[in-house]
């Protein structure tokens, strides 16, 4: 499960590539609220896993937090906060 926790967040890399490099004009079609909530949820899971000393939980969720937060920051940078 630890390996899956490391591999799973990497699924966001193509989305990050599109957001920052190849399709920046489509950032308005992405939901800032959704990606910010994903980041918050994974951060809470990472804290939970760290508190319970369970690397299978905290490592994967910490990596997911980085990816989700990068998506949220990219959307905010290109579009701003639009509800």
C-alpha positions in Angstrom: 0.0 0.0 0.0 2.9 2.3 0.6 4.0 1.9 -3.1 0.4 2.6 -4.2 0.4 5.7 -2.0 3.4 7.0 -3.8 2.3 6.0 -7.3 -1.3 7.1 -7.1 -0.6 10.9 -6.7 1.5 10.7 -9.9 -1.8 10.3 -11.8 -2.2 14.1 -11.4 1.0 14.9 -13.3 -0.7 14.9 -16.8 -3.4 17.3 -15.4 -0.7 19.6 -13.9 1.2 19.5 -17.2 -1.9 20.6 -19.1 -2.7 23.3 -16.6 0.8 24.9 -16.5 2.2 24.2 -19.9 0.0 23.0 -22.8 -3.6 24.2 -22.1 -3.4 27.1 -19.8 -6.3 28.8 -21.5 -8.6 26.0 -20.3 -7.9 26.7 -16.6 -11.3 28.5 -16.4 -13.0 25.1 -17.0 -11.4 23.7 -13.8 -13.0 24.0 -10.4 -10.8 25.8 -7.9 -13.2 24.9 -5.1 -13.0 21.2 -6.0 -9.2 21.1 -6.1 -8.9 23.1 -2.9 -11.2 20.7 -1.1 -9.2 17.8 -2.5 -6.1 19.4 -1.0 -7.7 20.1 2.3 -9.0 16.5 2.6 -5.7 14.9 1.7 -3.9 17.2 4.1 -6.2 16.1 6.9 -5.6 12.4 6.0 -1.9 13.0 6.0 -2.0 14.5 9.4 -4.2 11.6 10.6 -1.7 9.1 9.2 1.3 10.9 10.7 -0.4 11.1 14.1 -1.1 7.3 14.0 2.4 6.6 12.7 1.1 4.9 9.6 3.3 5.7 6.5 0.9 4.0 4.1 -1.6 6.7 5.0 0.5 9.8 5.5 3.0 9.4 2.7 0.5 9.0 -0.1 -1.8 11.7 1.2 1.1 14.1 1.7 2.1 13.6 -1.9 -1.5 13.9 -3.0 -1.8 17.2 -1.0 1.2 18.6 -2.9 -0.3 17.7 -6.3 -3.8 18.9 -5.4 -2.5 22.1 -3.9 -0.4 22.7 -7.0 -3.6 22.3 -9.1 -5.5 24.7 -6.9 -2.6 27.3 -7.0 -2.4 27.0 -10.8 -6.2 27.5 -11.2 -6.0 30.5 -8.9 -3.1 32.0 -10.7 -4.7 31.7 -14.2 -8.3 32.4 -13.3 -8.5 33.8 -9.8 -11.3 33.0 -7.4 -14.4 32.6 -9.4 -17.5 30.9 -7.9 
